[in-house]
Amino acid sequence: MLLSAGFGEVLVFIQSPELIREDTIIPDEFPECPDSTYRVGYDWLYRYERDIASFLAPWLNSHRYELIGEKGIICEALSNAFSHGHDKDPLKPIFFKVFLGARGLLVRVTDSGKGFDSRHVIQSYLQKKMYYHTAGNGIHLMATSRHFGIFYDPTGSAFHLLYAFDYNFEGLKPVEAGMH
């Protein structure tokens, strides 16, 4: 579900959050991975995803395949940071943080790129613009998730994935077509 929310608002929502993981991912620093099924240049993502899947298993193991792998939401967020945010520059860092609170878990992926107009992209998707019939798989995965709330920061440089332990996102607004 796409949410119209801010980072601070969601930290309050999950109640008393604690930063439980903070990584700086530099793709060039990951060794090659002969087992990777990902495209050339994405071995780092294959390796990192498996590490983060193990870390998140106590909370999200039942949703592993919605998050990790070729059609996973976290995979898309990391891949987008690398591909679009950093123009596939393997020397630029991607920042990954996990916050745990009494009501939920929040994952934040940040790149150092120029960002994008997230409102425009989301509205284009919701209005079924032609692009999303042939590409934009990541936004489709995020929008159709029943288990996770997804939102971006205003600059389009940070992606957020919210997991409410009781699947109740009450108090947070979903994004609707035409919403600004």
Secondary structure as GFF3:
##gff-version 3
##sequence-region A 1 180
A	DSSP	beta_strand	3	4	.	.	.	ID=ss1
A	DSSP	alpha_helix	7	14	.	.	.	ID=ss2
A	DSSP	beta_strand	18	25	.	.	.	ID=ss3
A	DSSP	three_ten_helix	27	29	.	.	.	ID=ss4
A	DSSP	alpha_helix	43	60	.	.	.	ID=ss5
A	DSSP	three_ten_helix	61	63	.	.	.	ID=ss6
A	DSSP	alpha_helix	64	67	.	.	.	ID=ss7
A	DSSP	alpha_helix	73	80	.	.	.	ID=ss8
A	DSSP	pi_helix	81	85	.	.	.	ID=ss9
A	DSSP	beta_strand	94	100	.	.	.	ID=ss10
A	DSSP	beta_strand	104	110	.	.	.	ID=ss11
A	DSSP	alpha_helix	118	126	.	.	.	ID=ss12
A	DSSP	alpha_helix	131	134	.	.	.	ID=ss13
A	DSSP	alpha_helix	137	144	.	.	.	ID=ss14
A	DSSP	beta_strand	149	152	.	.	.	ID=ss15
A	DSSP	beta_strand	158	164	.	.	.	ID=ss16
A	DSSP	beta_strand	173	174	.	.	.	ID=ss17
###
